Amino acid sequence: MSFEKDAVPVITQPGEGRGMAVFGDQVEFVITGEQSGGRFTQWIETTHPGGGPPPHYHTREDENFYVIEGSVEFFQDGQWTAVAPGTAVFMPKGTVHAFRNAGSTPLKMLITTVPSGFETFFDRCAVEFAKEGGPDMGRLVEIAGEHGIYFVQP
């Protein structure tokens, strides 16, 4: 596999990543595609109780989750499975999946997508969420499709 540019060494101390609010979550990008030479994007995502994306799949990225703290359930193969902090979850591209904060405290996960590019999707969605009156949900679905992300009924 070749990459358009070289990766650079990165050390991101706690709180030094690029943060944003999107989909009701707080996201802190700790390694971007620009830094990894397009190999991957990595972020810490904090999800409020009851939050999480609807079932969806990616056509471009594999997605890896590491549960740092909180109570989370993952949707895969048509069912929800509860996992504890310290659990690693891998969802290859094309797999319908979702997660939800099943607890009463914030959920914190380290998420990695391979290859990079997810930060561009979130950047575009954050613009919609920042609009006065809130986001146009139809536009968010369009943006997702432009990034190879498709929502499905469970």
Short mmCIF file of the C-alpha atoms (twelve columns), coordinates in Angstrom:
data_MODEL
# 
_entry.id   MODEL 
# 
loop_
_atom_site.group_PDB 
_atom_site.id 
_atom_site.type_symbol 
_atom_site.label_atom_id 
_atom_site.label_alt_id 
_atom_site.label_comp_id 
_atom_site.label_asym_id 
_atom_site.label_seq_id 
_atom_site.Cartn_x 
_atom_site.Cartn_y 
_atom_site.Cartn_z 
_atom_site.pdbx_PDB_model_num 
ATOM 1   C CA . MET A 1   0.000   0.000  0.000  1 
ATOM 2   C CA . SER A 2   1.393   3.421  -0.866 1 
ATOM 3   C CA . PHE A 3   0.616   6.765  0.678  1 
ATOM 4   C CA . GLU A 4   0.786   10.182 -0.919 1 
ATOM 5   C CA . LYS A 5   3.018   11.618 1.772  1 
ATOM 6   C CA . ASP A 6   5.178   10.552 4.628  1 
ATOM 7   C CA . ALA A 7   3.965   10.224 8.166  1 
ATOM 8   C CA . VAL A 8   5.545   12.377 10.854 1 
ATOM 9   C CA . PRO A 9   6.280   11.407 14.453 1 
ATOM 10  C CA . VAL A 10  3.490   12.622 16.733 1 
ATOM 11  C CA . ILE A 11  3.124   12.978 20.482 1 
ATOM 12  C CA . THR A 12  -0.254  14.380 21.501 1 
ATOM 13  C CA . GLN A 13  -0.501  15.100 25.210 1 
ATOM 14  C CA . PRO A 14  -3.910  14.955 26.957 1 
ATOM 15  C CA . GLY A 15  -6.068  17.876 25.851 1 
ATOM 16  C CA . GLU A 16  -3.744  18.882 22.996 1 
ATOM 17  C CA . GLY A 17  -5.787  17.343 20.180 1 
ATOM 18  C CA . ARG A 18  -8.101  19.278 17.884 1 
ATOM 19  C CA . GLY A 19  -11.546 19.319 19.473 1 
ATOM 20  C CA . MET A 20  -15.056 19.777 18.135 1 
ATOM 21  C CA . ALA A 21  -18.679 19.089 18.975 1 
ATOM 22  C CA . VAL A 22  -20.503 16.940 16.439 1 
ATOM 23  C CA . PHE A 23  -23.541 14.639 16.604 1 
ATOM 24  C CA . GLY A 24  -23.973 15.602 20.259 1 
ATOM 25  C CA . ASP A 25  -20.545 14.206 21.105 1 
ATOM 26  C CA . GLN A 26  -17.239 15.816 21.995 1 
ATOM 27  C CA . VAL A 27  -14.448 14.698 19.701 1 
ATOM 28  C CA . GLU A 28  -10.719 15.285 20.142 1 
ATOM 29  C CA . PHE A 29  -8.553  14.292 17.176 1 
ATOM 30  C CA . VAL A 30  -5.250  13.076 18.584 1 
ATOM 31  C CA . ILE A 31  -3.681  11.918 15.286 1 
ATOM 32  C CA . THR A 32  -4.950  13.150 11.929 1 
ATOM 33  C CA . GLY A 33  -4.478  11.793 8.451  1 
ATOM 34  C CA . GLU A 34  -2.144  14.664 7.695  1 
ATOM 35  C CA . GLN A 35  0.127   13.488 10.520 1 
ATOM 36  C CA . SER A 36  -0.144  9.766  9.680  1 
ATOM 37  C CA . GLY A 37  0.486   10.213 5.957  1 
ATOM 38  C CA . GLY A 38  -3.090  9.085  5.271  1 
ATOM 39  C CA . ARG A 39  -2.672  5.777  7.080  1 
ATOM 40  C CA . PHE A 40  -5.255  6.397  9.834  1 
ATOM 41  C CA . THR A 41  -7.160  8.922  11.939 1 
ATOM 42  C CA . GLN A 42  -7.481  8.560  15.703 1 
ATOM 43  C CA . TRP A 43  -9.673  10.426 18.169 1 
ATOM 44  C CA . ILE A 44  -11.175 10.330 21.634 1 
ATOM 45  C CA . GLU A 45  -14.951 10.519 21.549 1 
ATOM 46  C CA . THR A 46  -17.069 11.366 24.578 1 
ATOM 47  C CA . THR A 47  -20.737 10.402 24.195 1 
ATOM 48  C CA . HIS A 48  -23.529 11.544 26.521 1 
ATOM 49  C CA . PRO A 49  -25.886 8.988  28.124 1 
ATOM 50  C CA . GLY A 50  -28.254 7.570  25.518 1 
ATOM 51  C CA . GLY A 51  -26.124 8.929  22.668 1 
ATOM 52  C CA . GLY A 52  -24.552 7.155  19.732 1 
ATOM 53  C CA . PRO A 53  -24.979 6.861  15.970 1 
ATOM 54  C CA . PRO A 54  -27.749 4.923  14.245 1 
ATOM 55  C CA . PRO A 55  -26.816 1.660  12.511 1 
ATOM 56  C CA . HIS A 56  -24.590 2.395  9.531  1 
ATOM 57  C CA . TYR A 57  -21.705 1.050  7.484  1 
ATOM 58  C CA . HIS A 58  -18.597 2.492  5.878  1 
ATOM 59  C CA . THR A 59  -17.411 1.701  2.358  1 
ATOM 60  C CA . ARG A 60  -13.970 3.245  2.889  1 
ATOM 61  C CA . GLU A 61  -12.781 2.732  6.461  1 
ATOM 62  C CA . ASP A 62  -12.298 -0.056 8.946  1 
ATOM 63  C CA . GLU A 63  -13.203 1.241  12.414 1 
ATOM 64  C CA . ASN A 64  -11.553 0.265  15.690 1 
ATOM 65  C CA . PHE A 65  -12.900 1.147  19.143 1 
ATOM 66  C CA . TYR A 66  -11.242 0.924  22.544 1 
ATOM 67  C CA . VAL A 67  -13.565 1.564  25.494 1 
ATOM 68  C CA . ILE A 68  -11.839 3.800  28.048 1 
ATOM 69  C CA . GLU A 69  -14.717 4.427  30.466 1 
ATOM 70  C CA . GLY A 70  -18.468 4.163  30.669 1 
ATOM 71  C CA . SER A 71  -21.151 1.688  29.713 1 
ATOM 72  C CA . VAL A 72  -21.510 0.891  26.014 1 
ATOM 73  C CA . GLU A 73  -23.401 -1.486 23.770 1 
ATOM 74  C CA . PHE A 74  -22.358 -2.288 20.195 1 
ATOM 75  C CA . PHE A 75  -24.759 -3.274 17.419 1 
ATOM 76  C CA . GLN A 76  -23.506 -5.920 14.999 1 
ATOM 77  C CA . ASP A 77  -25.081 -8.965 13.345 1 
ATOM 78  C CA . GLY A 78  -28.541 -7.617 14.212 1 
ATOM 79  C CA . GLN A 79  -28.052 -7.570 17.969 1 
ATOM 80  C CA . TRP A 80  -26.743 -5.335 20.744 1 
ATOM 81  C CA . THR A 81  -23.855 -6.560 22.904 1 
ATOM 82  C CA . ALA A 82  -22.759 -4.868 26.144 1 
ATOM 83  C CA . VAL A 83  -19.009 -4.503 26.638 1 
ATOM 84  C CA . ALA A 84  -16.916 -3.250 29.565 1 
ATOM 85  C CA . PRO A 85  -14.134 -0.664 29.696 1 
ATOM 86  C CA . GLY A 86  -10.927 -2.170 28.377 1 
ATOM 87  C CA . THR A 87  -12.735 -3.892 25.506 1 
ATOM 88  C CA . ALA A 88  -11.458 -3.533 21.932 1 
ATOM 89  C CA . VAL A 89  -13.935 -3.736 19.043 1 
ATOM 90  C CA . PHE A 90  -13.126 -4.015 15.317 1 
ATOM 91  C CA . MET A 91  -15.721 -3.262 12.622 1 
ATOM 92  C CA . PRO A 92  -14.386 -3.855 9.100  1 
ATOM 93  C CA . LYS A 93  -15.709 -1.699 6.287  1 
ATOM 94  C CA . GLY A 94  -19.037 -2.937 4.990  1 
ATOM 95  C CA . THR A 95  -20.171 -4.151 8.431  1 
ATOM 96  C CA . VAL A 96  -23.429 -2.645 9.704  1 
ATOM 97  C CA . HIS A 97  -22.703 -1.390 13.205 1 
ATOM 98  C CA . ALA A 98  -23.531 1.218  15.832 1 
ATOM 99  C CA . PHE A 99  -22.808 1.962  19.462 1 
ATOM 100 C CA . ARG A 100 -24.780 3.574  22.253 1 
ATOM 101 C CA . ASN A 101 -23.989 4.862  25.692 1 
ATOM 102 C CA . ALA A 102 -26.090 2.520  27.824 1 
ATOM 103 C CA . GLY A 103 -25.132 4.125  31.127 1 
ATOM 104 C CA . SER A 104 -25.837 7.257  33.132 1 
ATOM 105 C CA . THR A 105 -22.353 8.774  32.815 1 
ATOM 106 C CA . PRO A 106 -20.351 9.910  29.774 1 
ATOM 107 C CA . LEU A 107 -18.845 7.192  27.580 1 
ATOM 108 C CA . LYS A 108 -15.247 7.720  26.473 1 
ATOM 109 C CA . MET A 109 -13.665 5.711  23.662 1 
ATOM 110 C CA . LEU A 110 -10.498 5.858  21.589 1 
ATOM 111 C CA . ILE A 111 -11.566 5.375  17.960 1 
ATOM 112 C CA . THR A 112 -9.321  4.730  14.968 1 
ATOM 113 C CA . THR A 113 -10.333 4.613  11.321 1 
ATOM 114 C CA . VAL A 114 -8.130  3.120  8.623  1 
ATOM 115 C CA . PRO A 115 -7.348  4.756  6.250  1 
ATOM 116 C CA . SER A 116 -7.602  8.385  7.327  1 
ATOM 117 C CA . GLY A 117 -10.292 10.809 6.214  1 
ATOM 118 C CA . PHE A 118 -12.879 10.597 8.967  1 
ATOM 119 C CA . GLU A 119 -11.753 13.968 10.303 1 
ATOM 120 C CA . THR A 120 -12.873 15.568 7.024  1 
ATOM 121 C CA . PHE A 121 -16.323 14.013 7.416  1 
ATOM 122 C CA . PHE A 122 -16.589 15.305 10.991 1 
ATOM 123 C CA . ASP A 123 -15.314 18.761 9.957  1 
ATOM 124 C CA . ARG A 124 -18.064 19.041 7.355  1 
ATOM 125 C CA . CYS A 125 -20.738 17.811 9.771  1 
ATOM 126 C CA . ALA A 126 -19.556 20.192 12.507 1 
ATOM 127 C CA . VAL A 127 -20.322 23.111 10.168 1 
ATOM 128 C CA . GLU A 128 -23.908 21.855 9.890  1 
ATOM 129 C CA . PHE A 129 -24.234 21.433 13.673 1 
ATOM 130 C CA . ALA A 130 -22.928 24.976 14.236 1 
ATOM 131 C CA . LYS A 131 -25.684 26.531 12.124 1 
ATOM 132 C CA . GLU A 132 -28.256 28.654 13.890 1 
ATOM 133 C CA . GLY A 133 -31.339 26.526 14.401 1 
ATOM 134 C CA . GLY A 134 -29.357 23.293 14.258 1 
ATOM 135 C CA . PRO A 135 -28.306 20.992 11.443 1 
ATOM 136 C CA . ASP A 136 -30.248 20.030 8.353  1 
ATOM 137 C CA . MET A 137 -30.498 16.264 8.887  1 
ATOM 138 C CA . GLY A 138 -31.010 15.630 5.169  1 
ATOM 139 C CA . ARG A 139 -27.772 17.481 4.451  1 
ATOM 140 C CA . LEU A 140 -25.950 15.380 7.078  1 
ATOM 141 C CA . VAL A 141 -27.114 12.202 5.336  1 
ATOM 142 C CA . GLU A 142 -25.852 13.630 2.015  1 
ATOM 143 C CA . ILE A 143 -22.466 14.487 3.528  1 
ATOM 144 C CA . ALA A 144 -22.231 10.981 5.010  1 
ATOM 145 C CA . GLY A 145 -22.938 9.438  1.597  1 
ATOM 146 C CA . GLU A 146 -20.247 11.613 0.016  1 
ATOM 147 C CA . HIS A 147 -17.833 10.020 2.495  1 
ATOM 148 C CA . GLY A 148 -19.022 6.444  1.904  1 
ATOM 149 C CA . ILE A 149 -21.106 6.237  5.105  1 
ATOM 150 C CA . TYR A 150 -24.656 4.914  4.807  1 
ATOM 151 C CA . PHE A 151 -27.365 4.628  7.461  1 
ATOM 152 C CA . VAL A 152 -29.625 1.572  7.557  1 
ATOM 153 C CA . GLN A 153 -32.658 0.318  9.463  1 
ATOM 154 C CA . PRO A 154 -31.704 -2.303 12.069 1 
# 
